[in-house]
């Protein structure tokens, strides 16, 4: 007997030892349909033997639940031929049936699909074939947006020409009908009407027949099927009357003709599609604007002279010369000159920024008034501009949670409409015995029903909203963050670098048995390799005092408390009051001064000689509160949003900052690993929580919050974890982010309301014979255009932080 078992190999990430192997094998063996599983630590793979392909996805899920990652690949495809939400649903459905496809997100507004798959099970070529079999044309997304824009502009021009031809051919069919109620009768003969309507129906309307046939072959339905059925019925009835009544058809009440209905409906749908496409292109203006910032040419310094070369030929380490008024072509460091730079496209900040030696510059920004030389540090997809574009594109192509409900409706929409149209024809025919009128009422039902508006309601709003946010300096990584942010009830802030400048100054030194210079010398030696703001303040102080930095050894960070290490053969510890208490050291010598300093807003750090168990010094730091922090808290309070400060700083300093800002709840002396617990507690109390931070120690809390908001002035870890990144350190961007989320979500709700109400009202009116097909076709075309136009009205939004 032939063996029908399926064998496959899966690449696995994260295995470290033999126990990982046994854990995965034990979990996967529990899955029904799995005959055997062999996991190899050496090749980091698992060989599966299964009875059927339906067991593959449960097996992959079991591996992930065991705590390991499956090696996957992501592909972005451009898809042609989608016309409505039913098309989106069909493509996603056929892809998700494939065992190797883990996720498929199709966006009607961008005409793109993002597919995550296991390359051992399926490849991009096969995915494209699957989409093609479903009735659509798929290809790899263009890497250059300009090329894609040019193609779409050419297509729009072609669509416009076809629309003009359709309108020209349809006008003689409609104009006599308009004047007939006023006593003017110059109705064309049936044969002339047929001559005018046939090209509209079968040439200009061919796109609907092609797409409808593909949908039928895929055992599905879409807008094209509804248009094709409706207009063909009207055209066919007219043709039948000409065959029976000849030249008398359509005159003196004999054999009414409906050529004008079929032609005008197709013309109106073409008009709707043209306006919809043009409006959809406007929704991607943010991406176009970002792409246009990148220069194509760079002036590179070589030993033999300066040369202008293509940006693609620039290498890391190349010295690029930028003259005043030119755009900076690469990310890099200034090695010669100083200037002012306009970085408004990244930060949303309209004022130029002064840049000097060793300062970073960003490709795409504008060099205003100085000649500078820049050493290239990033190119291509690794530049800040490229990453911003990637983030915005990902957010625009993502599917918001509210869209899931729309997908469920669109999956059954077309079959239900066809059923209603059939019942309308049968019902009217049996009731009135006028099967001709019954057929026309059925046509009106088919024509007015429009799943397009449902499919465009959410993605168009998200595209406009995320684009506007990016222009304001707010990068929204995913649609879910955009959707949730509007309902936030609590904003939790980290203190240092978020509400304060993050550049503390060492302003007070109190020594015990050693000199101030010795205290700073030892502290500086311990902190020389640290990126902590307090460490930088100590190093800066040592420079002011003219001290040299000594070597240290066995330095160890103590998370959230300080660090320990050896200097000159002696073991020292430096850090918070909590650390001193943990080491059971006597704080009494400094207690009164420390308490007074903390209560007046200072951050206090101690230095102790662990060898003799003695605290030998105290250092007090001040960090300036950001100018816009008070206004930010005021705005959030006005929105009835509760504010909370979570900091590792001492209670006195934290309370002083909080009081000056108007924050009434403070969680002080919180260790990094405990920040996320505070967020979880707020969530358990029923709040929708946003966490704002900028450091590595904020990453767990940013991930735990409903919405993580990171300052781009902070660490990459924080930005990767957060759903929203603020491209400049202005806290006023926080209420701006919440506001654009609210406005975008309101647009989504408005669009969905009108999309649903249009169908809920329009279909019954058509079924009861109160709409003729021409009016129904006009209403259908208007519905999609109105949804996209409503989304574009978001562009009136102006951020308060400007």
N, C-alpha and C positions, 0 to 999 in steps of 0.2 A: 504494500500500500504506500502511496506517495506521501512523503513527510511534508505537511503544510505548516509546520511551526515557523515562527519568525525569529530571526537572529539579528541583533543590532548591538552596536558599541556606542556608549555614551561617555563623553569626556567630563570629568568631575573636578571641581576646584575646592581646595580647603582641607584635603586629607593630610594628616601629619604622622599617623602611626597605624599599627595593626588593629587597634581598637576601633579606629574610624572605619576600616574595611569591614569588620564584623558587624558594626552598627548598621551600615548601609545594607549589607547582605540580609541581615535579620529583618529590616523594615521592608525591603523590596519583596522578599519571599512571601510576605503576608498578603500581597496583592493577588487577587483572583486572576488567573490566566498566566501567571509567571511560573514557568517550569523550572528554570534554573537562573542563577545570577552569580557571576564571578567578578569580584572587584580586585583590581590590581593597583597597589600603591605606587609601584614603579612607573607604570604608564599613566597613572591618574585616570583610569577609565573603568567602566563596568560593562561586561558582556552580558546581555540579557537574551534569554530564550523564552518566547511567549507563544501562547496558542493562537492569539489574534491581535490585530493592531489596536483594538480598543483598550487593551491593557497597557499600552505604552505611556499615555498621559498619567494614569494613576501611579505607574512605576516612577516616572519623573517627579511627580508630586511627593512620593514617599522619600526620594533622595533629598529633596529640598527640605522636607519636614525633619529629616535627620540632622539638619544643620549645615548642609553643604550646597554649593552652587553648581549648577550644570553649565557647561561651556556653551554659550548661545551666541548667535549673530543677529544683528539688526539690519534691516534693509528698508530703504525708502524708495517707493515706486510712484511714478506719475501714472494716473489712470485716466483714460479718455473714454467718453461715452456715458458717464453717469449723469442722470437727469433729476433724480429725486432721492428721498430718504430710503425708498425701497431698494434702490441700487446699492446704497451703502450697506444696508442690512444683508443683501444677498451676497455681496463680495465677502463680508466678514464671516458669514455663515459657512460658505464653501471652504474658506481658508481654515477656519477653526475645526472643521471636520478632519483635517489632515493631522495625523498623530504627531508630527514634528513641529507644528506651528503652535507656539505657546500663547501668543497674543497677536491680534490684528486690529488696528485702529484706522478706519477709513474716514477721511474728511472730505465732505462734499464741497465745502467752500474753497479749499486749497487744491482739490482734485489730486490728493496724494494719499498714500497708504503707508503706515509704519508697521512692519511685520517683524516680530521676534520669533526666531526659530532655532531648532537644534540642527546644526549643519550635518551631523552624522545621519540624520533621518530625512532631511529634505534640503534642497538648495534653491537659490534665487531663480534659476532657470525654470525649475519645476513650478515654483510659485507663480511665475509669469504665465506659464501654460495653463495653470488652473484658473487664473483670472480671465485669460483669453477664452477658455471653454465656457466660462460663465457669461460671455457675451460682451466683454470689454477689451480695450487695448491697454496693455500695461508695458511700462519700460522703466529703466532705472532713472531716478530723478536727476535732472540736470544739476551738475555741480556749480555751474555759473548761472546765477539768476538772470543776468542780462540776456543770455541766450533764450531762456525760458520766456522772459518778458517779450522779446521780439517775436517769438513763435505765436504767443497768445495775441499780440497786437495784430499780426497778420491774419490770424483766424477771425478776430473781431471784425476786421475790415471785410473779409469774405462774407461773414454773417450779415453785415450791414448791406452789402450789395444784394444778397439773396432776399433780405427783408424788403428792400426797395422794389425789387422785381415782383415779389408776392403782393405788395401793396398796390402796385400799378395794375396787376392783373385782377385784383379783387375789387378795386374801386368801381369799375363799370358795373359790377354785379350789385353793389350796395347803393350807389347813388340813385338809381331809379326807385328803389324801395323807400329812400328818405323822402323823395318828392311826391310819391304816390298819394299820401294822405292829403296833399294840397291840390289835387286834381290834375297833376301832370303825370301822364302815362307814357313813358318811353322805355318800357321793359324790353330787354333784349330777347331775341328768340332762343329757344332751348338749345339749339345747336351752337350758337355763338357763346352762350353761357357755358356749355360743355367745353368748348374750345379754350375759354379763359380759365376755367376751374381745373381742368385736367393737369396742366403743368404745376399748378400750386399743390394739387393733391399728390401727384406721383413723382414730381421732380424735386420741388422745394420741400415737400413733406416726406421725401424718401427716408430722411434721418429717423423719423418716427417709426416707419415700417421696419427698418433695419433693426433698431433697438428693441422694438416690440417682438420681432421674430426671435431675436436672441433671448429675450426674457421668456418667451413661450418654450423654447428649446431647453432652457434651464429650469422649466416648471415653476416659473415665478411670474411676477407682474410688476409693472412700473407705470410712470406717468405716460410714457410713449404708447403703451398698450391701450390705455384709456383714450388718448387722443386718436390713435389709429382706428379703434373700434367705432368711436363716436363719429368721426368725420367720414369714414368709409360707409357707415350706415346711411348718413345723409346723402352722400354722393351716389351711393348705389340705388337708393330710392328714387333720386332724380333721374338717374340713367334708365331705370325701369319705366318711369313715366314717359320719357322721350321715346323709348322703344314701343310703348303702347299707343301713345297719343300723337307722336310725331311733332310737327311744328306747332300743334295746338297746345302742347304741354305748357303749363304755367300761365295760360291766358284764359280769361273768362271762367275762372274757377275750376278749370279742368286740369287734373294731374299736377298739383303744386310741385314746384322745383325748389330744391334746397341747396343748389350749388353755392349760393352766396354764403350759406351757413358753413359748409365744409371749408370753403376757401378762406373766409374771414376768420374762422376759428384757428386754422393753421397759421394765417398771417399774424393773428394776435399772439399766439403761442410763440412764434418766432420773434415777435417784438419783445415779449416778456423775457425770453431767453437772452436776447441781445442786451437788453437793459440790465438784466441780472448779472450777466458775464461782465459787463462794463463796471457795474457797482462792486462786484466781487474783486475785480482788479484793484479798485480803490482801497479795499480793506487791507491789502498787503503793502500799502504805501510805506509803512514803517520799515519793513525789510528792504524795500527798494532804496529808501533814503540811507539806510545803514550801508548797503552794498556800494552805493555811489560814493561813499566817503573814501574808499581805498584807492590811492593813486596807482596807476599802472607802471609808472616809471620811477626809478630811484637814481640819485646821483651818488656814485660810489667812489671813494678815494682809493686809488691804487698807487704802487710805487712809481709807475710811469705816468701818472696823471689822474685827473678826475674824469669819470665816464658815466654817461647816462645809459642805464641798462633796464631791461624788463624786471619788474618786481619778482618774477618767478626765478630769475637768475641770481638774486641776492642770497648770500650764505650767512650762517650764524657767524658772528665775529666781524663781519664786514663793517667798515666805517662809512656811514652815510652822511652826506652833507645836505643840510636843509637851509635854504635861504628864507629871509622874511617874506611872509605872504604865501608860502608853500605848505601843502599838507605833508605831514610826517608819514613816510611810507612803511615804517617798521616799528615794532616795539623795541626799546633799547634804553641805554644809559648815556647821558650827556658826558662826553669826554673833553669837549672844548666849547667855550662860549656860554652865554646865558641869554634867556629870552622870556617872553610871556607867551603862554599857550592857551588857546581856546579848546577846552575839553568838554564843551556843553553837550556834545552828542553822547558822551559816556555818563557824565554826572548830572546833566540837566542844569548845571551851574553856568549862568550866562557870563559871569565875570572871568577874565583871563587869570591864569595861575602862573606865578613867577617860578621859573625853573633854572637851577644852577648846576654846577658840576656834580656828577654822580646821581643827579635826580633822574627818575624814570620818566620816559615819555611814551605815549601810546600812539600806535599807527592809526591814521585817520584823523587825528587832531590837527589843529591849524597853528603853525608857527607864525606869531604875529610880528615881532619887531627885532629879532636877533638872528645872527648867523651862528648856527650850532653844528657840531659834529656829534653823531650818535653811533655808539657801538651796538650792533644788532644783537638782541637777546632772544627774539621770538619771531617766527615766520609762519606764513600760511595759516593752517587750521589752529595753531597754538597761540596766535595773537589774541589780545584782549577783544578786538573788534570781531574776529571770527567766532570767539566763544560767546560774545553777546548775541550775534546773529543766530548761532546755534541754539542758544537758550530761548530766544524769542520764537524761532521756528518750531522748536519742540513744544512750547506752550500753545502756539497757534494750531498745531496739528493734533494736540491731545484732545481727549474726549471728556467733557465735564460729566460728573455723576448724574446731573439732571437729564443728560442726553440718553441715558440708558432707558428711561421711561419712554422717550420718543421712539427709540429703536423698536420697542415692543409693539407700539401702535403701528408703526410703518410696516412691520412684518406682515400684518394682516389687513392693512388698509386697502390695497388694490383688489384682492379677492372679495372683500366686503362690498366695495363700490360696484364691482361687476354684478354681484348678487342683487344689490339694490336696484341697479339699472334693469336687470332681467325682470325682477318683480314689478318694477314700474311699467315696463312694456306690457307684461301679461295682465297686470291689474287694470291699467287703462283700457287695454284691448277688450277684456271681458266686460268692463263696466260700460264703455261707450260704443263698443263695436267699431270704433274708428281706429284701426290698427296703424294707420299712417301717423295720426297725432300721437298715438302711444309710442311709436318708434322715435319720434322727434323728442318726446319727453325723456325717453331713455337715453337718447344722445346727449341731452342737456345734463343729465346726471353724470354721464361718463366724462363730459368735457369740463364741468365745473370742479370736480374732485381733484385736488392738487396736493400730492405728498411732497412737492418741492419745498413749499413754505415750511413744512415741518422739519425737513432735513437741513434747511439753511438757518433756522431760528437761532440755534445755539452757536455753531461755529463762526458765523459772521460776527456776532457780538464779541466772542472771545478774541478773534483776530484784531478787531478794532481796539478793544480794551487793552490787550497786551502790547499792541503797537504804541498806543498813547502813553502807557506806563513806561515803556522803554525810553521814549523821548524825554520823559520827565526824570529819568535816572532811576526808575524802579524796574528791575528785571524779575518777571514772574516766570518761574521755571515750569509750572504745570497748571492745567486748567482747574484742578481740584483746589489748589491754594487760592486761585482767583475766586472760585465759587464760595469757599468757606469764609474767606477774610471778611466779607460784608457782615457776618453774623457774630464776629468776635465780641465777647463781653468783658474780657480781661486782657490787658497787655502787661506782660512781665518783662522788666528791664534788667539787664546786667548793668552795673554802674560804670566801671572803668572802660573808657573808649566808646561807650554808647551814650550815656548822659553827660559824662565828662570828656575832656579832650583826649584822655588816655596818654597824656604826657606829664606825669607828676614831677614835681621839683622837690628836692631834698632841702628843706628850709630850717630844720632844727636838729642839732646833734647834742646828746647828753652822754658823757663818758663816765665810766667807773673804773678807776685805777689805771687807765691808759689815756693817751692823748687823743684828741679828735682826729688828727692825721692818721694815727695808728688804727683807729676804729674804721676809718674810710678805706685805708690801705688793705686791711684784712677783708672787709666786706666786698671791696672791689675785686680782690683775688678770687673770692668764692663765686661772685656773680658774673665774671667776665664772659662766660659762655652762654649766659641766659638771655632770652629775648623778652623777659618780663618787664613791663613798664617801670617798676620800682628798681630793677637791676640797671636799666638804662639811666635812671636818675642818679644812682650811686656812681656809675662810671663817669657820667657827665660832671658830677661834683669832684671826683678825683682829678679830672682834667683841669678844672678851675683851680684846684689847690696845687697843681703841678706835680702830682704824685705819679710814679711809674707803677704799672700793674705787675704784681708778683705772680709767680706760678702757683697753681693749686693742684691737688691730686685727690682721687677717690671722691669726687664731687657727686652727690646723689640728690636728685629732686625729691621732695616730700610733698606730694600733690596737695595743693591748696593751702599749704602751711609754711613752706620755705624750702631750705636745702641744707645739706651738711657736707663737710669736706675738710681736707687737711691743707694748712698753709704753714710753711716753715716747720713741718713735723708736728704741729699741734692741731688737734681736731676741734673745729668750730661748727656751730649751728647758727643759722640766721633765719628769722621768720616771725610768725605771729605769736600773740600771747598764748593761743591754744597749744602751739608747738612747745613753748617753754613749760607750760603746765604738764604736757605729756612727758617731758623729760624730767619732771619734778625739780624744776629750778626755782630759786627764790626770787620773786619779782618785787619784793617789798622796797628795795632801794629806789625803784623807779615808779612806784605805785601812784603817788600823788601827781607827779608830772605827767605820767602816761594818761591818767584819768582826765586831767584837765585838757590835755592835747586832743584826746579822742572826743571829748564833749564839745570841743570847738571845731571839729570837722577834720582833724588830721588823721592820716593813716599812719599807724605806728608799727615799726619793725624792730626787733631786738637782735643783738649779736651776743652769743654766749660761748665761753671757752668750756667745751664739754669735758676736757681733760681734768679741770679742777671744779667743774660743776658751778661756774660763776657767770652771771650775766654781766658783760663788760661794757655794754653800750645800748643806746636807744636812738633810733633815727625817725624823724617825723616828716611826712610828705604831704604836700597839698596838690590837688589836681583841679584845674579850673573847670567849672561847669560850662558846657556848651551854651553859646548865646541863645540858640533856638530851643533849648531843652524845656524852659519854663512855658514857652508858647505851645510846645507840643503837648505837655501835660494838661495845659488849660484847654486845648482843643479836644483832647480825649475825654476830659471830665465833662465838657459841654455835650459830648456825644453819649453821655451816661456809660462810658467805658471805664471800668475800674482799673487803676494802675498799681502795680506791685514792683518793688525793687528787690532783686535777689543778688546778693553780693557776698564775696568771701571776706570783705573788709570788716573791721571791728564795728560793733553796734553803734558807738558814739558817732564815728565819722559817717556811717551810712545814714543814721537818723538825721544828722545835720543837713546832708545833701538832700534827703527826701523832703524834709520840712521846707527847705528853701524852694523846692520845685512844686510842692503841693501834692506829693505822694504820701498817702496816709498808711500804707501797709509796707513794712520793711522786713525782709528775711536776711539777717546779717550773719557773718561768720559761717556761711554755708560752703561746705567742701564741694569741689567740682562734681564728684559722683552723686552728691545729694541734691544738686540743682534740679535734676530731672524728677526727683521725688516730690519736690515742691510743686512742679508743674502737674504731676499726676494727682496730687492732693487737690489742686485747683480744679482739675477736670472732674474729679469725683464729686466735687461740691456742685456740679451742674454747669460750670462755666465753659464757654468756648474760648480757648486760650491761645493767644499769640505770644511768642517769646522772641525778644530782641536781644541779640548778642553779637560779639565780634571775635571771640577767642576760641582756641581749641577746647578750653574747659567749658565753653557754652554749647558745644556740639551735641552732647546727650540731651540737654534741655531743649535745644532747637528741634531735635528729632522727636522728642516726646510731646511737644505742643501740637495743637491742631494745625497751627500755621507757624513755621519758623521764619523769622526775618533777620537776615544777617547784614552787617555793615561791610561793604566792600573794602573799607579801610582796614579791616581785620584780617583774619587768617583764611586760607583756601579751604581748610577743613570746615570752618563755620559756614562758608558760602556753599560748599557742596551739600551740606546737611539741610540747609534752609530751603523752603519753597519759594521765598522771595528774597532778593538781594537788593540792597539800597546802594547805588553806585557812588554816592558821596555820604560823608558822615553827618549829614543834617537830619536830626530826629524828626523834623517836620515832614519828611517823606513818609513817616509811618501813618499819620492820619490821611495823607494823600493816597497811600496804598490801599487803605481801608475804604476810602471814598471811591476810587476808581473801581474797586471790587463791587461796591454797592451799586454804582451806576451801571456797570456791565451786567450784573445779575438782574437788575431791574429791566434792562433791555431784553435779556433772555426771556424773562417772564412775560414781558409785553409781547414779544414776538411769538412765543408759544401760545399765548392767549388768543392773539389774532389768527394764528394758523389754525388752531382748533375751532375757534368760534366761527371762522369763515366756512369751514367744512360742515360744522354742526348745523349752521343756518342755511348755507347754500345748497347742500345736497337735498334736504327736504323740500325746499322751494322748487328745485328742479323736478323732483319726483312728483310734486303736486301740480305740475304743469304751469307754474308761475314764472318760469324763466325760459326764454328761447335760447337755442344753442349759441347764437352770436353774443348775447349778454353774458351767458355762462363762460364763454371763451375769454371775453374781456376781463371778467372777474378773476378767472384763473390766472391770467397773465399778470394782473395787478397784484395778486396775493404775494407772489415771490418777490416782485420788485419792491413792494411796500416793506417786506421783512428786511431786505438788505438795506433799503434806504433808512429805515428806522435805526438799524445798527450803526450806520454811518453818522447819525446825529450825535453819537457819542463824541465825535471829534470836536464838539463845542466845549468839552471839559477843559478847564484850566487848573493846574495844580496850585494849591495855596502856598507851596514852598518857593515858588518862583519869585 
